[in-house]
Amino acid sequence: QSVLTQPPSASGTPGQRVTISCSGSYYNIETNPVNWYLQFPGTAPKLLIYSNSQRPSGVPDRFSGSKSGASASLAISGLLSEDEADYYCATWDDSLTGWVFGGGTKLTVL
Amino acid sequence: QVQLQESGPGLVKPSDTLSLTCAVSGYSINNNNWWGWIRQPPGKGLEWIGYIYYTASTYYSPSLKSRVTMSVDTSKNQFSLKLSSVTAVDTAVYYCARKDEQDYNAFDIWGQGTMVTVSS
């Protein structure tokens, strides 16, 4: 059972906009910045969004992040088949004194 | 460019100690970064194990703290993980990663990961 809750799956058709949610608590998401990672099968995670809504250089602006209270969201617009991957949210938890990850969301492009 | 590479046995017997090393290239481990370990059991999500600073300060996951030891070797530009008393639930891909403190406050560079199986 992950400290951060994500839907196990999400899907969309090419060109659509999809959102992936990440729910936590006061001690993690509400108090600390959220990062998002994307992971293709058999490869290491890659940083996609940091500090709730910032994109590292090289990440397309089709990817955006937001946070409100104890929840965060990742939005992907103009969905492409290459976006099919697993997505994880992560943040620091002040109560656990450690980093926590969501359980991951498998995005399928139909 | 900055690269991290994990190394260590791919098979560990139950009750033994898992030992992994992460070699850092293209970047000094003495810089202002935490150096971490994250694992991923087959078909499951990511779990933070802990991280270490070049001064040897550490933070460990509360759930693994009693079994985890991390160390750093600045002369070799590498850091290591030891996980004692392993069981089958410790079977996972183990990643080492750099936590950027300057720009991202996130794990921005990851190793390719190494699969460790706990089995007799």
Interface residues (C-beta under 8 A of the other chain):
Chain A: S2 P33 N35 Y37 T43 A44 P45 K46 L47 Y50 S51 Q54 P56 Y88 A90 L96 T97 G98 W99 V100 F101 G102 G103 G104
Chain B: G36 G45 L46 E47 W48 G50 Y59 Y60 S61 P62 Y95 D103 Y104 N105 A106 F107 D108 W110 G111 Q112 G113
